[in-house]
């Protein structure tokens, strides 16, 4: 990786892919040509309507062919070349057929097929433009007396019949059949025997079902494979498939989520989706997880995606600043910091998560779609017998790395050397570690306070089933997770979910209801203990009497364990979806949703946790929050065959209201520490704040989609939004998008010339979205209380109103190509995206004569995010007993401030630079060490003889990219999955909380420091006294490129190994299926920087609030290993 120490004006930009000007010109021309071709085909649909014959029957279409002793396969290929039909057949069914001859003549396809298949024992069925060729089922009249005839139907997951599904009996190589055009089939079952029927179909998960002679009918639904073209993707107000989608959607299913031992479903997404950056604030249970989709679009407004669970928005942003969706945004906090609302969602309740990224996918959500949309779909029941599932797992958590610090003797040598460099004599005041404390015994504070093992225990029980009319799914779970902190600390979560689906007999009316409830109890220290790693190793913990030791320079780290936080969170989510078919193709729907979250918190600080020399008083903070959200969304959708295509239209409206009421009280002067949990025992009670927030939102929206023969696709969306966060002048905004796709592998010239290309699609989109994640009531004058005036209560205006404040608007552009090779065994996707966000809401300078120095307004700043997303999925090996699949994704990102007129006159002049990333680093250039005195030397860029802020340069961030790669192996009943996550970036490589030589430990990086005997050292010398040349030189050290560089890392994010117990073993105990498994998360990290606990949580940039938002050590995501068993009855 290349990092420049040159100025922003004259440095050489880093280029990840080197290419000559001629090559770059050629690439640009190819991209332009592809775009022109796509536009020409899409705008020429009216001409193409008259050229295709799809929809006609085999009796209508004529072909002229001649056959001379040719195989059936050859005959079929000739028919395909001369007609719009495509054939589906099994090679084994055709290989032994006698060659056929037929004179040249013009015949219908039906006449041709009847002729060549006569006497072969084969039959055919037409389904649209596809013709299924299969063997005739021969019924043995003698065996039929003894056998039971089973008739069945195979459908997809939403009930549509699947023709051509391969059906065979396990262990019987002589029998195989296929479903007909209506999905029907039949099988003979020997009396007194149980057989296993195997259903397989390209793009769908193979199913195996055991039946006996008592089974006379069977309906089987096949589920599309994750990543296959038939996989159903959830989009705004509907569903589509990967094949027909014109937008950019990243998806993960329950299969991938359940293989990871996580308590928060968002933690399962890290590295698995292109364009999606996940940052976990820390490794304490319940901590916040940030999600950033395709970069940061705003200078100061929120970057939180819109989360939707089963159609109900699930976001807790309440207009606070800085923007956050933490449950305790207006509350207190414990060691976890922010509390994630998704800590209230059981990952096992989730069927799939779809992330919408481009304008075509997100504009239907209007003002809330600028930062992307995360759609979460929970599990539903399926018709059939009642199934009971049980999942038990237990395991441990621990740090996966420690910071290598100086041992006691190395530390003492550093301290003595520092005083010698300063010419100062150590004494009891400036050096208690050298003069008073034990010189031989030390404490490893990392191992003591954060090096323990936590434990995870989880039990889940589910029940599902129903019939064709009513289906249900119920799941209940209990999870307990402790921490690696010293002492008893834990988070306990109980959750339950019930989903009900019902449809009338005529299928005209459908209703679905869901309700979930979660209770979480957390007991933690009030602060993260990870920062104690650099305490002096010989700092005493207890005095001679056995009580906590106190020093004027330190808080005893064990005292932090006495300061406790308890939080109780209750979350209720309910929704109902109603649908009625008014006319064929015309449906009226209504979605009703309600969410209620209650949070009760108590943080206690006993007097015994503070230095008694300061006469401390016990205190406690009591906070409660009640947040409610309701939404009503009626819609009308229409589906009709128009011409030779399918038209889908939708129109709807949305009414939503969020309200929250937060109250925080402080109690002090407790007479007894045992009463700290009660407010009534406080000697003094004060109100910290009482926040009451109400947010209203309504919208109208529409969507039109046209699919012409699964070849040409076009999608248009529009939305008009109104938000109470804006004044009457600009309360409403209009947003929309247009997306188009061309499946070019449906073209005859592609089929004839590129047989290895099984799928190809060009797609593109352009549109606008908005962002209303701003503080509440900017358009109103806000008052707060102030000192009394003439003995009367008084208020003062604290914020100047701006009635003209309006939406931040993001324009999104995307071009993409989707390819499939070798019958889709290999699939590849490349997305190029560019988004430009304007009308940035930020503070602008104001003349101080007004009594204020700034006000919030829309600034003419323009932020651009562009990037390239690459995804590759392949089935490397697939056989009867063994398979190997690989998934890889890369995301290359580039963030830049394109415009900011009069930036030099604004409050942001020292923060941003036009042409640079908004997450830029201004650094001093570190030149090394002065060999004379050991002080750090920095470049005097302007040559004025003084090092000041004008000598900083803008660091070159290089070419950031991130992603992940996964390999899944199966062998008989075993499955092994190995997933790596990587992130290549520029950032902090060395954390320095205090200068070397001060009264704190350092990592062993400082063993290579300047001393009178080591003049060529890389690092400055040690100093214990402020004001010396060495000490003064450290003032700029952490703002220089001495501690910045390649902050890339590679993580073994997850490993799962499972074994499916054979059915023969389970029959004896009447268990349908069972598996045992071991799963690991955050197992190992490889990084050039070994002096931080975790590179994921300590680098600024990326999601706002990543880590603590400040460069410093926090408890990282923990290594988690669990063992478990999963069975169903």
N, C-alpha and C positions, 0 to 999 in steps of 0.2 A: 504494500500500500504506500502511496506517495503522499506526503504531507509537506506543504511548503512553509517556509518561514519568511517568505517575501510578502510584500505589501499586496493589498487587494488589487491595486492598479497594475502592478508589473509582474505578478507572479505567473508561472506557467500552470495552466489548469491540468488537473489529473484526468486522464482518459483511460477508462477501464478496457474498452475495446479499441485497439489501435487500427486505423484504416487510412489508406491513402485518400487524397481528395477525389481521385477518379472513382474509387470504391464507394465513398460516401455519396457521390453524385449518382452512381448507379442505383444504390439503395433507395435514395429519395425518388428517383424516377420510377422504380418498381412499385413503391408505395403509392405514388400518384396514379400510376396505371391501374393498380388494383382498385383504387377508390373510384376512378372513372368507370371501370367495367361494372362495378357494383351499382353505381348510380344509373348507368345506361340500362342495365337489366331491370332495375326496380321501376324506372319510369317508362319502361316499354311493356308493361303488363298487358295493356289493352291490345297490343299486337299479338302477344303470345296466347291470348285467350282462344284464338281461332285455330291454333296449331296443334293442340294436344287432344287426345281422344280418351283420356282417363275418365272412367265412369261408364264407358260402353262395355257391353258384355262380349263374351267370346263368340256369340252368335252374330255380332255386328261387325267385328273387326276382320278384315280380309288380309291374308298373307299369301305370297307367291313364293314357294320354295320347292326344291327338288332334293330327294334323298336317294342315295345309291349305296346300299349295304352299310348304313350308318347306324351308330349307337343311338339309343334314346337320348343320351346326354347331348350328343351332337345335334339331334333334331330340336331339342329344347333351346339350345343356343341360337339356332337359326330363327326360331320363332321369336325369341327375345330381340334379335337384331332387326326384325321386320315388324315389330309391334310394340306397343307401350307396356306390355305385360312383363313381369318378372316372376320367376318360378322359385318355389321352395320345395326341396326334396332331400331325402337321405341318399347319399351315394351308394350305400349297401343295398338299397331297394332297387337300384337301376343297373348294378354292375353285371348281373347274370342274364339280362334280357337279350334275346336274339336280335341282331342288327335288322333294320327294316329298310325297305326301298319304297319310293313313292314318286310317280312321274311329276314333272313340272306342270303346275296348274295353280289357278287362283281359287283358294278355298277360305272359308271362315276358320278362325282359330279352333272353334269347337269341332268342326269337321276334321281338321288336321289332327287334333288330339285324339278324337274317337278312333281315327284310322291307325295311328301309330301305337296306341295303348291297347288295342283290341287283342284279347287273349293273353295279356301279360300279367293279369292279376293286379293291375294298378288302376287307380281311379284318380279323379282330380276335382278340386273345388276352387271357384273364383272368389276372392275377397278383395274388392276394389281393383287395383291394378296388379295384384299378386295372385298367382295360381299355385295352389298346394297340390303336389303329387304325392300320393301315399298308397300303401298296399290295401287291398280289400280285406276286411276282417272276415275270416272264414269261421263259421260256427260249426263245430263238430256235434251233430245231433246226438251221438252216443254219449259224449262227455257232458252235454248240457243237462242230461238227466242227473248227473252226479255233481255238476258244478253250479255255483251261484253266479248269476249274471250281474255285474256291477256296471251301472251307467253313471257317468260323471260329466262335469263341466269344469273347464279351466278358464279363469278370468285374471285380469290384472288387479291391482290393489284397489281400484275404484269400481270394479264390477263389470268392466267391458270384456267380452269374450276374446280369448287368445287362440287364433288358429295356428296350426303347425307346431304345437308343443310336443316335444318328444316324450313318450310315455313308455316306460319299460318296467319289468318286474326284476327286482334285485335277485341276482343269482341265476336268472333264467335268460341265457343268451339267445334262445330260440324265439323269444317273443319281443316285439316292439310295435308300437303304433304311434299315431299322432292325432291330435285333436283336429276336428273339421273346422269349417268356416265359422261355425257357431260356438266353437270351443268344446264340442261334445266328443265323447269317446266311450268305449266299453271294454271291459276286462272280465275274463272268467276267473272265479276264485274257487279252487278245489275245496270240497267239503272237508271240514275238520282241520283246515290249515290256515295259518296266518301268513300273509305275504306283505312285502314292502314295495309300494309303487313309487317309482322315481320320476319326477316331472322336471324336465330341463328345457330351457329356451334361451336363445341368445339374448344377452343383456339383462337376464333375470336370475335371481338366486334360485339354485336348484333345491327342490323340496323332496323329502322322503316321508311317506305316510304309510303306517301299518294298518292293514284292514284284514277282516276275516269274512266267513260266509254270511255273517249277520249283517254285513254292510251291503246294501243294495244300491245306494246312491251316495255320491260324494261331490261336493263343490270345493274346489281348491283355488285359492288366490295366490298368484306369484307376485313377489315384490321385486322391483327393479334393483339391480346391483348398484351400489354406490358408485357414482362416476360413469355409469353407462348412459347411453343416449336416451334411454327410456326412463331414466330416473326422474321422478316428479320433483320439481323445485317449487317452493312456495314463494310467491311474489306478492306485490301489493294488491290486495283484494282479489286473490285468485291463485291459481296454480298453472304451471306449464311443465314442459320437459326440457332437458338439456338440449335436445335436438331442435326444438322449436323456439327456444328463448332468444329474444333479440337483445336482452340486457346482460349485464355482467353480474353474476351471482356466484358466490362461494358457499359451499355447503359442507356440513359435517353431520353424520347420522348417529343414532344411538349406539351403533356398533362400535364406532371409534370412541365415543364418550365413555361407554361402559368399561372400556379396557384401561382406563386411567383412574387411579385412586385419588380423585379430587373431590373436595366438598363444594366447590364453586364451579358451575358449568363453564364459565368463561375461561377458567384455567386450562380447560381441555382444548382450547382453540389455538394456543400459542404455537406459532410456526407452521400450522397446518393449512393456512389459507393465504393465498397470495394477496398482497395489498392490505393485509390486516396486521397491525402491530399490537401486540398484547404486552402490557407492563403490569407486574404485580408489585404493589407498594411495599409489602414485606411478607414474611412467612408466618406471621401470627394468625391463628384461625380467625376468619371473618374479615380480614383486611381487604381493602379495595383493590380491584383489578381494573386497570384502564384499558380501553379499546380505542384505537385510532385507525380510521379507515382512509387510506390514501392521503395521508399528510394532514398538516395543521392549516386550516383555512382562515383563521382569524387572529388578529393581534391580541385581543383581550376577551372576546366573547367566547361562549362555551364551544367545546369541540366534542361534546358527548353525542354518540349516535342515538337515534331513536330506537328504543327497545319495544317490541310488541310480542306479547305472549297470547297465542290463540286469538288474535285480533284485538287485544286490550293493551293500550300503551302502558308500559311499566317503566316509568322514569320518575325519579324523585327530585329533579332539578327544581329548585324553588326560588330562583331569582337571586341567589346569593352571589357574593363576589369574594374570591375568585369562583368561577362556575364549577360546580361539582354536583354529582348525584348521590353523594354519600348520605346514608340514612341519618347520620349525626352531623350533617352540615351546620345545623343550628343547635348543636348539643356539645357535650363534653366527649372525651375520648380516652381510651386506654392504650395499651401497648400496640394495638392493631392500627391506631390512627383512625383513618376513615373506615366506616363500616359499609361494606358492599351490600346493596339491596339484593344481589344475586346469591348472597350467602343464605337467603331465605328460599332458594329454589333447589329442590332435590335433583341432581343430575340424572338420576334414574327415571324421573318422570318425563324426560325429554325424548321425543322421537327424532327430531332433527333441528338443526339451526341453519338458517339461510341468511347470508349477509349480502345485502343489496348495495352495489357500489356506484354504478354509473347513473347518468341522468335518466335513461330509459327505465331503469328499475326504481329509482328513488323519487322522481318528480311527482309521482302520484301522491307522495306524502308532503309535497309543497314546502312550507316554511320549516319543516322539521327534518328534511332530507339532506341538507347540505353536508352533514357529517356521516352520512351513510345510515342504513337501517338494518337492524338485527331482528329477524323474525324467528321466534321460538315456537315450535309446534310440539305439543305434548302428546303422549301416547293415547291411543283410542282402543276400544274393545273391538273384537272381530267376531263374526258369527261362528257358531260351533259350540262344542261342549265347553263347560267351565274349566278353565285352567288356573291352577294355583302355583305361584312361583315363590321361591324362598332363596334369599341371597344372604350369606353370612361371610364376613371377612374381618380380619384383625391384623394389625401390623404395628410398625414403629416409624418414628420420624426422628431425623437427626440432621445436623449440619453436614454438608458434603465437602466442606473445606474450611480450614482455619487460616488466619493470617500469621505468617511466620514472624514472630517478634524476638527482640533481644532477650537472652536469658539474664539472670540476675547479675552475674559478673560482667557481662558485656554492657548491661545498663549502667552499672556503677562506674565502669571505666569511662563510658560516654559522659556521665555527669562530672566526674573528676576532671576529665579533659576539658569540658566546657568552662569550668571555673578557672582552670589554668589558662585557657585562651583569653578569658576576660580579665585575668589578673586580680581575681576576687577570691577571698578566703571563705570556704563554706562554713556556715554556722547553723545553729538550731532553727533560725528563722528562715534562711534562704535555702537550706539543704537538710531538712530533717531526715531525708532518706540516707544521707551520708553520715550524719552525726548522731541521730537518735534511734533510728529503726534498725531492725536485725539485718546484719550484713550477710547472713548465710542461708536464711530461710525465705522462700518466696511463694507466691501464689500465682497460678496460671488462671487469670480471671476469665479467659475465654472458656476454658474447660469447666470452671466452677459455675459460671452464671448462664452460659448458653451452650455448653457442651454436653448437656444431658440428653437422654432419650425420651421422646414423647411417645404416646401410644394412640392408635386409632382403632376404634371398634365400631362396627356398623352391622345392623340387621335390617333387612327389607323383606316385606311380604306383599305379594300382589295377587289379584284375582281378576280374571277377565273372561268374557264369553258373551253369549246371547244368541239371537236368531236373526233371520233376514230383516226383521223389523226393529228390534231393540237390541242394542249392544252396550256393554259397560266395561269400564276399566277402573280398578281401585288399587291404590298402592299406599303403603304406610311404611315409614322408616324411622329409625333412631340412630343417630351418629354422635359419638363422643370422641373428641380430639383434644389431647393435652399438648403442652408446648415443651420446648427444650429448656425453658427457664427453670431455675432452681425453685423447688417448692411445688405446691399444688395449684395448678392453673389449668383451666379447661374451657372448652366450648361444647355445649350439649344442644343438639337440635332434634326436634321431633317434627315430622311432617306427614301429611296425608293428602291424597288427591283422589277425587272421584270424577270420572268423565262418563256421561251418558249420551247415547245417540239413538234417535228413534226416527222411523220413517213410516208413513202410512202404507197400506197394502198396495195402493196404486202408484206409490212413489212420488206423488205430487207434493206432499207435505213432508218436510224433514225438520227435525229439531235436535240441537245438541246443547248440552249443559255441562258445565264443569265448575268445580269448586275445589280450592286447595287452602290448607291452613298450615302454618308453620309457627313453631315456638322455639326460640333460641335463648339459651341462658349462658352467659359468658362471665368468667371470673378470671381476671388478669391483673398484673401490675399496671399502674397508671402510665408507665413509660417503657419504651423499648430498651433492653439492657445491653444491646450489641455494642453500644459506643464505649463500654467500659474496658474494651480490649487493651487500651493503651494506659491503664493505670500503672503507677510504679509497682513493679513486681513485689517489693517488700513492704507495701502499704499494709499496716496492721488492720485486722478486721475487728479484733476485740482488745479491750484494755486488760489490765492486770486483775480487775474484779470480775471479768467475764462479760462485761457489758460492751455494747457497740463502741468501737474506737472512733473518736472524732478529731478532725484536724481542720484548721482554718482554711486550708487549701482545697479540701475535698469533702464531698458528701459520701459517707460510707455506702458502698454499693449494696450492702445487705439491707440498708434502710429503704432502698427503692422497692424491695419486696414487701415492705410493710404498707406501702401506699397502694391501695387496692381500688380496682374498678370492677363494678358489676353492672351488667346490662341485660335487660329482658326485652326481647323483641317478639312481637306477635304480628303476623302478616296473613291477611285474608284476601284471596283473589277469587272472584266469581264472574262467570260470563254465560251468556245464552245466545245462540244463533238460531234464527228461525228462517225457513225458506219455504216458499209456495210457488208451484208452477201454475201461473195464470193461464197461459196458452203454451202450446208446444214451442219450446225455445225461449219463452219469456218467463223469467223468475223474479219474484220480489223477495228481498231478504232484509233482515234486521239483525244487528249485532248490539248486544247490551253488555256492558262491562262495569265492574266495580272493584276497587282495590282499597283496602284499609290497612295502614301500618301504624302500630303503636310501639313506641320505644321509651323505656323507663331506665334511667341511668343514675348511678350513684358513684362518685369518686371521693375517696376518703384519704386524708393526709393526717395521720395521728402525730401528736407532738413528739412521740418517741422516735419518729423517723427524721427528726431534725436535730441539729447541734444544740444541746441544752444550754450552752453558753449564750445563745441568742434569745433565750426565754420564749420558745415557740409556743403557739396555741394550736390545738387540734381544729381542723376545719373539714368541711365536706361540701360537695356540689351536687345538687339534685336537679336532674333535667328530665322532662317528659315531652314527648312529641306525638302528635296525632295527625297523620296525613291521610287524606282521602282523595280518591280520583274516580270519577264516573264518566262513561262515554256512551253515546247512542249514535249508531251509524246505520240508517236505512239506505238500501241500495236497490237498484233495478238493473238486471242484466239480460241481455238478449243474444241468442246464438242462432244463426241461420246460414244455410248453404246458399251462397250467392255466386252465380256463375259457376266456375269450377273450383271455387274456394270456400272457405269458412270464415264468416264474419262474426266477431264477438264484440259486443258493446256493453259498457257499464256506465251508469250515472249514479251518484250518491251524494249524501251530505253527512257532515260530522258535527256533533255537539259534544264538547268535553269541558269538564271543570275540575281543577285541582285546588285543594285547600289544605292548609297546614296550620297548626297551632302549637308553638313551642314555648315552653316556660322553663327558665333556669333560675334556681334559687341557691344562694350560698349561705351556709351555716358556719359560724365560728364560735370560739370561746366555749368549747365543750368541757364540762367538768369531769367527764369520764370517757375514755377512749372506747369503751364497750358500747357506748350509745351513739357512735358516729353514724350509724346507718339510719338514724331517725332525725328528722328535721325538728321535731318538737323539743329535743334535748339541747338544741343550740342556744347559747346565751344571746347571740345576735344573728338575726336573719335579714338578708338583703336580696332584692330582686336583681339578678344580672341582666335579664332581658325577658321580654314577652313578645315573640314574633308571631304575627297573624298575617298569613299570606293567602290570597285567593287569585287564581289564574283561570281565565276563561278563554275558550278557543272554539271557533267554528269554521266550517269550510264546506264548499261544494266542489265536487271533482267528477271527472269523466275519463273514460278510457275506450279506445277503439282499436281493435286488432283484426288484421286480415291475413289469412294463411291460404295461399294459392297452391294447392296440390303438394303441400309440404316442401315447396321449392322456394317461393318468394314470400317473405314475411315483412309485415309493416305494423308498427305499433305507435299510437299517439296517445299522449296523456295531457290532461290539463287540471289545474287546481287553483282555486281562489281561497285564500286563507285570511282569517281575521284573528288577531291576538290582542289580549288586553294589556300586554306589555308596551304597546305603542299608543301614541295619542290619536285623537280623532282624525287628524290630518292624514296620517299614513298608517292607519290601523289595518288596512287590507292590502294584500299583495297577490299578484298573479304569477303562476309558475307553470311550466309545461315542458314537454320533451317529445322528440320524434326519434324512433328507432327503426332500423330496417335490417333484414338479413336475407342472404341468398345462399341456399344450399346447392352449391354448384355440382355436387356429385350426383344430383338428380338429372343433370343434363346428359344427353346421350353421348356427346363427344367426349365427356369426361369418363363415362363408363367404358367406352370403347378403347380409349387410349391410356387410361390410368387404372388398370384393374387392381393394383395393390392399394389404391386409395378407396377405402370403404366409406369414408364420410369427409365432407369438406363444407365449411360454411364461412362466409364473410359476413360480418355484421358491423354496424356502427350506430352511434347515437349522438344527439346533441340536445341540450336542454338546460333549464335553470331550476335551482332550488334555493331555499332561503334558510335563515338562521334567526330564531327569536330567543336564543339563550343569552339574554341580557338581564341586567338588574331590573327589578320591578320599579315602576312609577318614575322612570327617568323624565317623563313628560310633565310631571307635577312637581311643585315646590315641596321639598321634604323638610319637616321641622323636627327639632329635638329640643329637649329642655336645657336651660342654661341657668346661670346664677339669678337670684331674685333681683327684681328691679323695683326700687322704692318699696321694698317689703312685700312685693307681690310676685307670684310665680310668673316665669317668663319663658318664652320659647324663641328660637332663632332659626332662620332658614339655613340649612346646612348644604343644600344642593340646589343649584340653579336649574330650573326646568328647561326642557327643550322639546317644545311641542312638535318640532319638525323631524324628530328622530324617526328613522325608517329602517327597513330590513337590510341586513347584509345579504347580498345576492351572490350566488356561486353559479357560474356558467361551466358546464361539464361537457367535454368532448371525448369521444372514444372511438377507436378503430380496433377490430379484433378479427382473428381467424381461428377457427376450430377445425382440427384435422383428426381423422381416424385412419389407421393403417391395419392391413391384414385382419379384416373383419373386426376392427376396433380393438384388437389385442393391444395396440399402441394408440394412445390418444394424446394430442398435443394442442395446447391453447396459448396464444400470445395476445395480450391486451396492451395497447398503447393508450394511455389516458392523459388528459390535460384538464385541469380545473383552474378557473380564475375567479377569485373572490374580491368583490368591490364593496364600496360604501362601508368601509371598516368603522365600527363604533369604538371610539377611544376618546381619551381626554385631549382637549386642545387648550393651548395657553390662552390666558385672559389677563388683561391689564389689572394689576393689583389694586388700582384705585377703586375698582368695583367692590372690593372687599373679599374677592375670591381670586384664586390664581388659575383656575381651569374649569371647564365644563365639558360634559359629554356630548359628542356630535358625530355625524358621519364624515369621516375623512376620506379624501380622494386617493386612498392608498389601494394598490392592487397587488394581491398575493397570488402567485402561481404555484401549483403543485403538478408536476408531470412525472410520468414513470412508465416503466415497462414491466409487465407481469408475465411470467412464463410458467407453464404447468405441463408436466409430462407424467402420464400414467401408463404403465405397461404390465402385461401379463407375460412374464419371461418364460415360465415353464408351467404347463398344466397337463397333468396326467391323472390316471385313476387314483393314485395314492399320494401324489406330491404336486404342490403348486408353489409358485414364487411370484409375488406381485411387488411392483415398485411404484412409489409416488414421489415426485420431486416438484418443488415450487421455488421460484426465485422472484424477488421484487426489487427492482432498481428504482430509487426515488430521487427526486430533485425538487427542493423547495426554494423559492426565490421571491424577493420583494421586487416587483417590476416597476412600480411607480409609487411615489410619495412626494407630491409637490410641496415645496417649502418645508421639507423635512428638517433642515437646519434651524428653523425657527420654532419647531414643535418641542413638546416634552420628550419626544422619542429620538431626538437628535443623537444622543449618546448610546442608543440601544440598537438602532437599525441602520443598515446601509443599503441603498438602492442597488440592485443587482446581486445581493447576497441573501443567504437563507435568513429567515426571521429567528432561527435558532443559532445564530452565528456566535463565534467566540472571538473576543478582542483580547489579544495576548501580548505580553512583552516577550521579546526574543532573548532567551537565556543563552549567554555566550560561554558560560563555564565558571571556573573558580579563579579568583585572584590568587596566584601562588604566594604572594607576599603575606597576606593576612587571612586568607581562607574565606573571604566574602564572595557572595554571588555577584556576577557581572551581567548586565543587561545592555542590549543594543540601544544607543542614543540615536534614534532614527532621524530626528530633525537636527542633530548636531549642535544643540545649544548648550551642551555641557551639563544638562539636568535631565534626569529620568522622570517623566511625568506621563499623564494619560495620552498625550499626543504621540508618544513613542510606541504605542500599541499598534499591532497590525491585525487584520482580519485573517484568521486561520483558514486554510484550505481544507474543507471537509472531505475532499476526495470524492469517491463514488460510493455512497452508502448503498448497501443491499442487504436483504435478509430473506429468510425462508426456512425450508425444512425438507428432509427426505426420509421416507419410510419404506421399510421392507417387511413384507409379511410372508411367512413360510408356513405351509401346512403339510403334514405327513400323517396320513390316516387320521387318527383322532386328535393329533397334536396340532397346535397353532402357536407360532412364535412371531411377535411383532417387535420391531426395533425402530425407534424414531429419534432422529437427531434434529436439533434446531440450531440455526446459525445466524449471526448478525455481524456484519462487517461495517465498521463506522469509526469515526474520529471522536475522541472523548478523553475523559480523565483516566490517567494511568497510575496516578500516585496520590493518595490522600494524606495530607499533612495537617493535623489539627493544631499542633503546637510545634515550634521550632525544635530541632534536635538539640538536646542539652538542657531544655526546660524540665520542670518537675513532672514528666510523664514519659512513658515508655514509647519506643519507636519500633517499626518493623526492621528486619535485618537488612533492608535495602541500604540503610545508613551505615553499614559496616565499611562501605567504600566512601569515606568522607575525607575531607582535607584534614591533615595534621601536619605539624612541622616535619614529620618524617615521611609524609605522603603528599607531596606537592602537586602531583598530577592526578589527583582524585577527581571523579566525576561530580561529586556533590560537595556543597560548601561545608565548612567546619561547624563545630558545635559551639553554642553559646548559651549560658544560663542567665545572663544579665541583660535587661533591656537597655538599649542605647548604644551598645557596642557596634563596631562596624559589621561584624558577622550578623548580629541580631537584627540590625536595621535592614540588611540585605534580604532577610527572609520576609520582609513586609510585602514584597512583590512576587515572591517565589511561587505561590499558589495561583497567581494570575499570569503566569508565564508558561511558555511551551515546555518548560522543564518537567511539568506534571501532566502534559497533554500529549496525545499521540494515538497510536493504533489501539483502540479499545474493543477490538473484535473478540468474539468468543464462539465456541462450539459447545453445545450441551447435548448430552445423552438425556433427552427430555423424558422418554418413557420406554419401558420394556414390558411386554406382557407374554406370559407363557400359560397356555391352558391345555387341558386334556378332556375331551368328551368321552365319558364312560360309555362303552358299547351297549347297544340296546339289549342284547341278549342277557347281559348282567342285570339290567334294570327291570326286566320283566318279572323277575322273581319277587321284587319288592313293590311292584306296581308304580314305578316312577317313569314318567314319560321321557324325561331327559335330565341329564346331570353332567356337570363338569367341575373340575377342580382347577384352580388357577393361582398364579403368583403375579403380582403387578408391581412395577417400580416407577417412580416419578422423580425427576430432578436428580438423577443418579450421579452423574459426573459432569464437571465443567472444565473445559480446556480454554485458557486465556493467556495472552502474553503478560497480562497484569495479574500477579499472584498476591498482590497486597490489598485486595478488597475481598470482602466475604462473598460477593456475588456481582458480576459485571452487569447483570440485568437491572439491578435496582439502584444504581448509583450514578447514572449518567443523565445529565439534563438533556432537554430536547426530547423528541418523541412525544408520547402522551403527556400533556400537562400534569404535573404531580407525580411523574414517574419516580419511584423511590420516595424520598421525602420531599422532593422538589429542591433539595439542597444537597450539595456534594457532601456526603457523610456516610458512615456505616449504619446500616439497618439490618435487622434479622432477615436473611434471604429466604426465598422459597426453599422449603426443607426437602431433603431426601426422604422419600416415603416408600416403604416396602410393605405390601400386605399379602396375606394368604387367605384364600377363601374357597367356598363351595357354592355353586349355583345349581338349583334343581327345580323342576316343575312336575306337577302331578295332574 
